[in-house]
Amino acid sequence: MTMFLISLLCLNSFIGFMIYKIFYKKRKLYDDRFGMIMAMSCSGILSLNLSMIVQFLFPENFSIVMIISVIVCGLIGVLFGSLVKFQSLLAGFFNGIVGGLMGNMLGLVIKDPSICSLPAAYLTNINQNMMLFGVFGTFLAGVTIFFVFYSLKV
């Protein structure tokens, strides 16, 4: 289970690194409006997914994990926002923070369904739900990055 989550974390980090590298090479081709949309969507979905998987990996000390992942996700947003201008820098930063917070909250609810008053039957499927949401988040990040990358070609 842990190796599966680590591999998902590495895959999402690789996806984020590759799309940043591609956008860095093509940063002169798009305008400020597209750059801001790109920074917001890429940083938001990558931050959500990375913070959710990190929350799955470290079950104890969720407050420390949450603070560190929100800071890292804000830096991801700054990294994507730095490709265009100052407005995109702020938009990427805030979307990175919001994505990080949402991923942490989603990870906490999946690990402990009683937070949202879900039935006790969900407690038996926690590992299965963590794997399912991890794969779904990776798929969602891949599809989002594909559509943003495809919009460069159109």
N, C-alpha and C positions, 0 to 999 in steps of 0.2 A: 504494500500500500504506500509506504513512504517513498520507495523508489519510483513508483508510478507518479506520485505527486511531484517529486523532484524532476522527473523527466518532463512533465507538463510545464513546470516552472522554467526549465531550460528551453523548451520549445517556444514558450511565449516570449522569453527574453530574446531568443534568436529572431523571432518574427519582428519584434520591436526594433532590434538592432538593424536588421536588413532593410526595413521600410525607412528608418531614419537615414541610412546610408544612401538609399535610392533617392529620397527627397533632398538630401544634401547635394547630390550631384545635379539634380534638376531644379534647384531652387530659383534659378533665373527664368524658368519657363512659365511660372504661374504668378498671378497677381496677389495683392494683399488679401483680397476677399477669399480666394481659394485657400491661401495659406492659413488663414484663421480657421476656416472650416476643417482643414486637414489637421491642424494642431489640436483643435477641440475634439474631433472624433477619434483620432489615433491615441491621444493621451488619455482620453476618457475610458475607452474600451480596454486599452492595455493596463491602465491603472486598476480598473475594476477587477480584471482577471488576475493580475499579479498579486494584488492584496488579498483576494479571496483564497488563492492557493497558499500564500504565506500563512494566512490564518489557519488553514487546514494543517499545515506542517508543524506549527508550534502551538499546541493546545493550551499550555500553561502560559501565564503572564500575558494575557491578551491585551492589557492596556499598553504594555511596553511594545509589543508587536504592532499594535495599532498606531502608536505614535511614530515608530520607525518607518512603517510602511506608508503612512501618510506623507512623511517628509520625502521619502524616496519617490513616491508617486507625484508629488509636487515638482520634484526635480525632473522627472520624466516629462511633465507638462512644460516646464521651462525649456527643456532640450528641444522638444518639438516646436514650441512657440518661437524659439530663437532663430528659426529658419526664415522668418519673414520680418516682422517689425515689433515695436513695443506693445501694440495692442494685442497682437497674437501671443506675445510672451505672457501677458497677464491672463488672456483667455486660456491658454494652455496650462498655466499654473493653477488656475481655479478649477478647470476641468480635471486636471490630475488629482487635485485634493478631493474633489467631489467623488471622482471614480474610486479613489483609495478608500474613502469613508464608506461608500456603498458596498465595495467589495468586502471590507471588514465586517460590516453589519450582516451581509449575506452569509459570510463564512461563520459568524457566530450563531446565526439562526439555524444554519444547517447542522452545526456541531451540537447545539442544544435547542431542540425544537420547543421546549417548554417556555422559552422566552416569549414566544408569540402565542402561547396557549394552544399549540398543536396537540393532537391526540398522542397518547403514550405509544401507540402502534408505530409511530415514526422513529422512536428510539431504537428499535431493532434494526433499522436500515441506515444507520448513520454512515457507515463506511461506503455502502452502495450509493447513497446520496452524494457523498463527497466526491466519489469518482465520477458520477453522472454529471454533477454541476461543473467539475473541473474540465471534463471533456466538452461539455456544451459551451463553456466559456471560451475554451481554446478554439472551438469551431466558430463561435461568434466573432472572436477576434480575427481569425483568419478570413472570414467572409467580409468583415468591415474593412480590413486592410486591403483585400482584393478589390473591393469596389472603389476605395480611395485611390489605389494604384491604377485601376482601370480608367478613372476619370482623368488621369494625366494623358492617356492616349487618345481620348476623344477630343 
